[in-house]
Amino acid sequence: MTPLLTVSLVLAGGLFAGFIGALTGLGGGLVIVPLLTLVLHLPVQQAVGVSLLGVIATSVGAAPRFVGTGLSNVRLALVLQVAASSGALLGALAAHSIKSQVLFMVFGAVMLYSAVMSLRPGHHDSRGAPESSPLAERLRLGSHYREGHIWVDYKVAGVVPAFGVMLGAGLLSAMLGIGSGVFKVLAMDRLMRLPFKVSTATSNFMIGITAATSAGYYLSRGDVPPLVAGPVVLGVLAGAYLGGHAVHHLPARLLRRVFAVVLMGVALEMLYKGFVP
Amino acid sequence: MNEKLEAQRRAVTRWILRASIGLAVLFLLVGLELFLFRGGVYFPTAPAGAIHVILRDVVHGMLSLRPSAFLDAGLLVLLFTPLARLLSGVVANARARDWLYAFIGIVVVALVSVGLFAGQAGV
């Protein structure tokens, strides 16, 4: 494939990943890694390295709209980030030590899980935990966020189990080049019982730091080819911007379902590549 | 944390985010333009090695208008944005005398930095 064709293809792929990610919440890494490995035949470590830069772009691009709303709980993010970044370092090491086929298999399984979970009806708790756990109290994790003109207080539970899930989320993010927002939001929704908007915004903040932890490793190892990563990042930023504006005009729920089914198909393809290299 | 410090913290965060997105996009667009202008007939190699060596190569490359150096610069700006945000948070927490969260922030900064330096060591 010529360099020009490659640039056009990855730019379009990044645009699609950013757009669909903003509409459906299913992260761009699930689009970018299969595109780079199955279509462009890039080594899986390079695909992951490029995708991690796309993940940082998604996080940084979305971040300004959360500043000042109180939705992103920075104290909570920092505590959980110790686990997520530790997991990310382990994941980056693992991705460079295990066989590529294993990475394809894990990617396929995680992708399948993410797609299935996105089809399930959401359990959105808007009030948060009834009481903060003693540890959350000591760490002052409870906070408040702005809803229109009023500030809503919320409490936090389940810090220790969520810390464990974050370790796993960081590991998967670094191994597979995904944000693993689906696992982070799960831990914050189900275990810590955060209001949904708070868990989404806090997760967005964390995803960028987690990806940066492992992206540095991939970069130093020579796994971030600039002619692929550059257009992917530009595409993701533009796509997320357009998606953010289109979200009120398009049937996001229907798109989410259709996209989840497409992802399941791609997940099977990734699994197949893992078993039959 | 008092209102004034909190407002400063928000302003700095917004500035870091906007400046880095702007700078990253600018470098990436210049890199792609230069690449297309020069015919776009080759695949530039990926940067590798110690982070200070990569940074030095990128600056030299930009001065000689090498397209891939601009692409690398855009990617590096993006890579360092979460780190810059973390560091500004550490400073804000220290100014507010919230030592616990200043310390946790430093731990996270250290973990992100390990990622940058472990790869070059070929671990």
Interface residues (C-beta under 8 A of the other chain):
Chain A: T2 P3 L4 T6 V7 Q46 L53 I56 A57 S59 V60 G61 A63 P64 V67 G68 V74 R75 L78 V79 Q81 V82 S85 S86 A88 L89 A92 L93 L139 G208 I209 A211 A212 T213 S214 A215 G216 Y217 Y218 L219 S220 R221 G222 D223 V224 P225 P226 L227 A229 G230 P231 V233 L234 L237
Chain B: R10 T13 R14 L17 R18 S20 I21 A24 V25 L28 L29 G31 L32 F35 L36 G40 V41 Y42 F43 P44 T45 A46 P47 A48 G49 A50 I51 I54 S68 L71 D72 G74 L75 L78 L79 F80 T81 P82 L83 R85 L86 G89 L100 Y101 I104 G105 V107 V108 L111 V112 S113 V114 G115 L116 F117 A118 G119 Q120 G122 V123
